[in-house]
C-alpha cells in the first residue's frame, strides 16, 4: 500500500503546483485564506480577553478606564501578550482631603481611625503565608527590596477595599503589566499623599487617610504584575504603605496644593475678589468654596475664606515664616487657618485659564528664532512654558507625533513656515545654525541631561530606561558618544549663532518668573505678568518625568566623570570669554 500511495501523493502535489503556477490569481486566494485563518485566531484571543475582563468586573472589580485605546484583561495571564498596556490616573468621584502645612505632619497619626491600630503590628511584619516563606525570610527580602527602591516607606498592613467606599480615596493608577510596589509609592509620593496601597496585583490607590479595617495578611496574596518577588494586595484587598514624603512632595495634598503662608495683600478686595465668612472654618471648606466659585487660589484668614487668582497684587513670590500663620481652624484641630494679617494659601484643582489659549502667529514671520538645546536639556518643557507665556505655538526642526498628540500643534508645521514663535532644534553644525536669525540656547548640567536623554531614548518622553539598559553596554556607549556632543553643541551655538540668549535649565527651575519673562522679551513680545503668574501654577505640563525614581547606584564611572568634568570646564571658560555668567555652581566638579 505504501508503494502505491507515494505516486498518488506526488501527482497530487504536482497538480497543486500547476494550479498555482498557471493561475496567479489563485495565489492571492491562498493569501486570503491565510489572512482569514489569522483573523479567526485573533478573534478567539480577543474573546478570551473579554471573558477574563468580564470575570474580574463580575467579582466586584472596578471597570478599567482607557486612555489612548487598547483593552486589558483584568489580571488574566492568557491575554497579557495580546492587550495593550493601560495606564490610568483618575480622581475618585469625591476624594476627601487632608490638608495642612508641613509643620502639622507629625500630628496626622492621631487622626487615624480606632481600628487602624488594632491587631498585629504590621510596621515590621511581612508574613504572607501564601508565599510559603517564614516571617523572617519575608522580612529580610522585603527590607532589601525597599532599601534599594524606596527607603522612605513603612508597610502598614492588609486592608479591606470596597469599590463603593474606597479605603484610600485619592488618585488611582493601574498597570496590568508592570506594576511594582515602588512605582505605586513613587506615584503617590509625587502627588503628596501619605499612603500608597496596592490591590489585585496591578492597581495602585493613594490617600491621606485609611478608611477601612485591616484584615489577615493571608488575604493580600497576589503577586505584583511587575515583580514576582513582592505582593500587591488581593481581590478587594489593599497592601498599604505609609510614605515619608520629601519636603517638596509633602506640600501637596491630593486635590489641593499647599503654597505657604503669605502676608495679607494691601487691597484684599481687588487681589482676592471673592470671600465669605465660614462657620467652623476648615481648609476643606475653604477649598470647596473656591473650587465651586472656579478660582485657583483659596486663602484662609481666620474665619474668613478668600478666593482668587495669582496677580501682581498677590503674586505668592514672598513667603512668610509659617509660624506667623499658626492659628488652629475652628472646624479642624490639626489644620491651620491663618489669621487676619497672614493667610494660609492653597492652590485648588481649578485650572487657571488665563494662559491656556494658544494660536499660530497672525502673520508669518521671516525672523526665525531657534530654541536650541542638547537632547535631554529640557527643550520640551521650555516649549510648554513659552507657549503658555506667549499664547503662540512653538515649532520644531523635526516631527514627533507623541508631542503633537499632547498639544504641541506647531510640531506638524514645516519649521520654516513662519507661523510659530520659535523652533526646537538639537542641531549644532554651522550650516544649520546659520539658518536662524536668533536663538535661545538651553544648557543643562550634563550629568542630568545625559541621564534624561538616555531615559527618553529607551523609555519615552516621561518613561525610564530599564535596568538592563543601564547595566548593559548601551549606557557606556551612549556616554562615550553623547558627552562630547553636549560640549560641542554649546560651543557651536556660541561661536556661530547670530544673537544668542543663554538660559540654564537649573536657573529656569529656580526662578521661573524672571527667566521666562526675559525669554518672552527676547522673542519680541509684550510681557503679561498675569499670564506669567498663571504659568507658575501649571508649569509641569504633561512631560514631567518623576523626580523620585532614582538609580540605587552611580551610573558614572571615574573615567566617565573625568571626561565630563573636563567638558564642563571647557564650556564654562567659553561662556566667560563672551562676558556671560559661567555654568551654575552645581555643574562644577567637586
ROKOL-155420 format. One record per residue (C-alpha): y, z, x. Coordinates in steps of 0.2 Angstrom, whole numbers, padded with zeros to 4 digits, always signed. Each point is the difference from the previous one (the first is absolute). Layout:
N
YZX ...
This chain:
590
+0000+0000+0000 +0012+0004+0014 -0002-0017+0008 +0003-0008-0017 +0016+0010-0003 +0009-0004+0016 +0003-0018-0004 +0006+0004-0017 +0013+0012+0007 +0005-0012+0013 +0003-0014-0014 +0009+0013-0010 +0012+0004+0014 +0002-0019+0004 +0005-0003-0018 +0013+0014+0000 +0007-0007+0016 +0002-0017-0007 +0007+0008-0016 +0015+0007+0009 +0001-0014+0013 +0002-0014-0013 +0011+0009-0012 +0014+0010+0009 +0006+0006-0016 -0016+0010-0002 +0005+0010+0016 +0015+0007-0010 -0012+0004-0014 -0010+0011+0012 +0017+0008+0006 +0004+0004-0018 -0016+0008-0003 +0002+0010+0016 +0017+0006-0006 -0006+0004-0017 -0014+0011+0007 +0013+0009+0011 +0011+0003-0015 -0015+0008-0009 -0003+0012+0014 +0019+0005+0001 +0000+0003-0019 -0016+0011+0001 +0009+0010+0014 +0016+0002-0011 -0011+0006-0014 -0008+0013+0011 +0018+0006+0005 +0006+0001-0018 -0015+0010-0005 +0003+0012+0014 +0018+0002-0004 -0004+0002-0019 -0012+0014+0005 +0013+0009+0010 +0013+0000-0013 -0013+0005-0013 -0003+0016+0009 +0018+0006-0001 +0007-0010+0015 +0018-0007-0001 +0001-0019-0001 +0007-0007+0016 +0016-0009+0000 +0002-0015+0011 +0014-0006+0010 -0001-0017+0007 -0016-0005-0009 -0018+0003+0003 -0013+0011-0008 -0010+0015+0006 -0016+0008-0005 +0003+0018-0002 -0011+0006+0014 -0014-0013-0002 -0008-0005+0017 -0006-0017-0007 +0018-0006-0003 +0008+0007+0016 -0002-0017+0009 +0006-0010-0014 +0016+0008-0007 +0017+0001+0007 +0007+0016+0007 +0011+0009-0012 +0014+0011+0005 +0010+0008-0013 +0014+0013+0001 +0005+0006-0017 +0009+0015-0008 -0009+0009-0014 +0009-0001-0017 +0009+0017+0002 -0002+0008+0017 +0006+0018+0001 +0011+0003+0015 +0002+0014+0012 +0016+0000+0008 +0009+0010+0013 +0008-0001+0018 -0011+0002+0015 +0005+0019+0002 -0009+0003-0017 -0017-0007+0006 -0008+0016+0005 +0002+0007-0018 -0009-0014-0008 -0017+0008+0003 +0005+0014-0013 +0001-0014-0013 -0018-0004+0000 -0010+0003-0016 -0011+0016-0001 -0016-0009+0001 +0005-0010+0015 -0004+0016+0011 -0017+0004-0008 -0017-0002+0007 -0004-0006+0017 +0013-0001+0014 +0000-0019+0003 +0013+0000+0013 -0013+0001+0014 -0016-0006-0009 -0007-0017-0002 -0017+0003-0007 -0005-0015-0010 -0019+0003-0002 -0003-0018-0006 +0003-0006+0017 -0015+0010+0007 +0010+0009+0014 +0003+0019+0003 +0018+0007-0003 +0002+0002+0018 -0004-0018+0004 +0012-0006-0014 +0013+0011+0006 -0001-0006+0018 -0001-0019-0005 +0015+0002-0012 +0011+0010+0012 -0003-0014+0013 +0004-0014-0012 +0016+0009-0006 +0006+0004+0017 -0001-0018+0005 +0007-0007-0016 +0012+0013-0007 +0002+0017+0007 +0012+0005-0013 -0011+0003-0015 -0011+0013-0007 -0015-0003-0012 +0002+0010-0016 -0015-0004-0010 -0009-0010-0014 +0009-0001-0017 -0002-0007-0017 +0010-0015-0004 +0003-0006-0018 +0006-0018-0003 +0011+0007-0015 +0007+0015+0010 +0000-0003+0019 -0003+0014+0012 +0013-0009+0012 +0014-0009-0010 +0010-0010+0013 -0004-0017+0006 -0017-0007+0002 -0008-0013+0012 -0017-0009-0001 -0009-0009+0013 -0018-0004-0004 -0004-0007+0017 +0009+0010+0013 +0005+0017-0007 -0001+0014+0013 +0006+0019-0001 +0014-0004+0013 +0007-0015-0010 +0001+0010-0016 +0009+0015+0010 +0011-0013+0009 +0006-0008-0017 +0003+0017-0008 +0009+0007+0015 +0011-0015+0001 +0006+0003-0017 +0003+0019+0003 -0014+0007-0011 -0008+0016+0004 -0018-0004-0005 -0011-0015+0002 -0016-0002-0010 -0015-0013+0001 -0011-0005-0014 -0015-0011-0003 +0000-0005+0018 +0015-0012-0001 +0014+0008-0010 +0014+0010+0007 +0012+0011-0011 +0015+0009+0006 +0010+0015-0007 +0010+0016+0003 -0011+0011-0010 -0019+0001-0004 -0002+0001-0019 -0018+0002-0003 -0014+0012+0005 -0011-0001+0015 -0019-0003-0001 -0015+0000+0011 +0001-0009+0016 -0016-0009-0004 +0009-0010-0014 +0011-0009+0013 -0014-0010+0008 +0006-0018+0001 +0002-0008+0017 +0017-0008+0004 +0000-0019-0002 +0008-0001+0017 -0009+0013+0010 -0018+0006-0004 +0002+0015+0011 +0012+0008-0013 -0001+0004-0019 +0013-0005-0012 -0003+0010-0016 -0011-0006-0014 +0000-0007-0018 +0015+0010-0008 +0000+0011+0015 +0014+0002+0014 -0002+0005+0018 +0018+0007+0002 +0009+0004+0017 +0016+0009+0002 +0012-0009+0011 +0012+0007+0013 +0014-0012-0001 +0011-0006+0014 +0019+0005-0001 +0004-0018-0006 -0014-0001-0013 +0003+0017-0006 +0016-0005-0008 -0008-0012-0012 -0006+0007-0017 -0010-0013-0009 +0012-0007-0013 +0016+0006+0008 +0006+0001+0018 +0009+0015+0007 +0016-0005+0009 +0007+0016+0005 +0014+0012-0003 +0018-0007-0002 +0017+0006-0003 +0007-0003-0017 +0011-0016+0000 +0018+0002-0002 +0001-0010-0016 -0017+0004-0008 +0003-0009-0016 +0003-0017+0009 -0014+0003+0013 -0013+0005-0012 +0005-0006-0017 -0013+0008-0011 -0003+0018-0002 -0007+0013-0011 -0003+0019-0001 -0019+0004-0001 -0007+0016-0006 -0014+0007+0011 +0005-0013+0013 -0014-0007+0011 -0001-0014+0012 -0012-0008-0012 +0012+0000-0014 +0015-0007+0010 -0010-0014+0007 -0007-0004-0018 +0018+0000-0006 +0006-0012+0013 -0015-0011-0001 +0003-0002-0019 +0018-0004+0003 -0006-0013+0013 +0009+0007+0016 -0008+0001+0017 +0007+0017+0005 -0002+0017-0008 +0011+0014+0007 -0003+0018-0005 +0015+0012+0000 -0006+0016-0007 -0002-0002-0019 +0008-0017+0000 -0009-0017+0004 +0010-0015+0006 -0006-0018+0000 +0006-0015+0010 -0002-0013+0014 +0005+0002+0018 +0018-0006+0002 +0014+0002+0013 +0005+0016-0010 -0018+0007+0003 -0009-0009+0014 -0013+0013+0004 +0004-0003+0019 +0006+0018+0003 -0013+0013-0003 +0003+0018-0001 -0010+0015+0006 -0014+0002-0013 +0004+0019+0000 +0016-0004-0010 -0010-0007-0015 -0012+0016-0001 +0002+0004-0018 -0016+0002-0010 -0002-0011-0016 +0000+0010-0016 -0014-0010-0007 -0011+0000+0016 -0002+0014+0012 -0005-0010+0015 +0014-0014-0001 +0018+0000+0006 +0013-0007-0012 +0015+0002+0011 +0017+0007-0006 +0017-0005-0005 +0006-0004+0018 -0016-0008+0007 -0012-0012-0009 -0019-0002+0003 -0003-0019-0001 -0015-0010-0005 -0003-0019-0001 -0008-0004-0016 -0012-0015-0003 +0013-0010-0008 +0004-0016+0010 +0017-0002+0006 +0004-0018-0006 +0017-0002+0009 -0009-0008+0015 -0015-0009-0008 +0008-0017-0005 -0003-0014+0013 +0004-0018+0000 +0002-0015+0012 +0017-0004+0007 +0011-0008-0013 +0005-0014+0013 -0011-0006+0014 +0005+0007+0017 +0000-0010+0016 +0001+0016+0010 -0017+0005+0004 -0003+0018+0004 -0016+0006+0008 -0009+0017-0004 -0009+0000+0017 -0013+0012+0005 -0016+0002+0010 -0015+0002-0013 -0002+0017-0006 +0018+0005+0003 +0004+0003-0018 +0006-0018-0005 -0007+0001-0018 +0008+0017-0003 +0017-0006+0007 -0002-0015-0012 -0003+0012-0015 +0016+0010+0005 +0011-0015+0002 -0005-0008-0016 +0003+0017-0010 +0017+0002+0010 +0007-0017-0002 -0009-0006-0016 -0005-0017+0008 -0018-0005+0005 -0005-0002+0018 -0009-0015+0007 -0014-0002+0013 -0004-0012+0014 -0018+0001-0006 -0008+0002-0017 -0010+0015-0005 -0007+0000-0018 -0003+0019-0001 +0018+0003+0004 +0005-0013-0013 -0011+0008-0013 +0009+0017+0004 +0017-0007-0005 +0006-0008+0016 +0005-0016-0010 +0009-0008+0015 -0017-0001+0009 -0004-0016-0008 +0016-0009+0004 +0002-0011+0016 +0008+0011+0013 +0014-0013+0001 +0004+0000-0018 +0016+0010+0002 -0004+0010-0016 -0005+0016+0008 +0011+0013+0009 -0011+0001+0016 -0016-0007+0006 -0015+0010+0007 -0007-0006+0017 -0011+0006+0014 +0004-0015+0011 +0008+0002+0017 +0001-0017+0009 +0017-0007+0004 -0002-0015-0011 -0004+0011-0015 +0014+0012+0003 +0013-0014+0002 -0003-0005-0018 +0008+0016-0006 +0019+0004+0000 -0002+0019+0000 -0014+0013+0000 -0004+0018-0004 -0012+0005+0013 -0012+0014-0005 -0008+0010+0014 -0013+0013-0002 -0009+0012+0012 -0014-0011+0007 -0013+0013-0001 +0003+0001-0019 +0003-0019-0002 -0016-0005+0009 -0010+0012-0011 +0009-0005-0016 -0004-0019+0004 -0018+0004+0004 -0002+0009-0016 +0008-0015-0009 -0010-0013+0009 -0017+0009-0005 +0005+0009-0016 +0014-0009-0008 +0018+0005-0003 -0003+0018-0006 -0019+0001+0006 -0008+0007+0016 -0011-0008+0013 -0017+0008+0000 -0007+0011+0014 -0011-0014+0006 +0016-0010+0004 +0009+0014+0008 -0016+0005+0011 -0005-0018+0003 +0006-0014+0011 +0014-0005-0012 +0012+0014+0004 +0001-0002+0019 +0001-0019-0002 +0014+0002-0013 +0010+0012+0011 -0002-0012+0015 +0007-0015-0009 +0013+0008-0011 +0008+0014+0010 +0009-0013+0012 +0005-0010-0016 +0009+0016-0006 +0011-0001+0015 +0002-0018+0002 +0005-0002-0019 +0014+0012+0002 +0006-0007+0017 +0000-0018-0007 +0011+0004-0015 +0012+0010+0011 +0001-0015+0012 +0000-0015-0012 +0007+0007-0017 +0017-0005-0004 +0006+0016-0009 -0013+0014+0000 +0001+0017-0009 -0013+0012+0007 -0008+0012-0013 -0013+0013+0006 -0013+0003-0013 +0001+0019+0004 +0019+0001-0003 -0002-0009-0016 -0012+0013-0006 +0010+0014+0006 +0017-0005-0007 -0004-0014-0013 +0017+0000-0009 +0011-0003+0015 -0011-0013+0009 -0004-0010-0016 +0019+0000-0003 +0003-0008+0017 -0014-0013-0003 +0008-0005-0017 +0017-0002+0009 -0008-0010+0013 -0007-0012-0013 +0017-0003-0006 -0001+0009-0017 +0011+0013-0008 -0008+0017+0000 -0004+0010-0016 -0002+0018+0004 -0008+0003-0017 -0013-0013+0004 -0003+0007+0017 -0003+0018-0008 -0012-0008-0012 -0010-0008+0014 -0002+0018+0008 -0009+0005-0016 -0013-0013+0001 +0000-0005+0018 -0019-0001+0003 -0004-0015-0012 -0018-0006-0001 -0004-0002+0018 +0000+0018+0007 -0016+0003+0010 -0004+0019-0002 +0006+0010+0015 -0013+0014-0002 -0015-0011+0005 -0001+0002+0019 -0013-0004+0013 -0008+0016+0007 +0002-0007+0018 +0012-0009+0010 -0004-0019+0000 +0011-0003+0015 -0008+0001+0017 +0010+0006+0016 +0000-0018+0005 +0007-0006-0016 +0013+0013+0000 +0006-0004+0018 +0002-0018-0006 +0009+0004-0016 +0012+0013+0008 +0005-0013+0013 +0004-0012-0014 +0011+0013-0009 +0010+0003+0016 +0003-0019+0001 +0006-0001-0018 +0011+0015+0002 +0008-0007+0016 +0004-0017-0008 +0008+0009-0016 +0011+0010+0011 +0006-0015+0010 +0006-0007-0016 +0010+0016-0004 -0012+0005-0013 -0008+0017-0002 -0017+0000+0008 -0016+0003-0009 -0001+0017-0009 -0006+0015+0010 -0017+0001-0009 -0004-0017+0008 +0002+0006+0018 -0015+0006+0010 -0002+0018+0001 
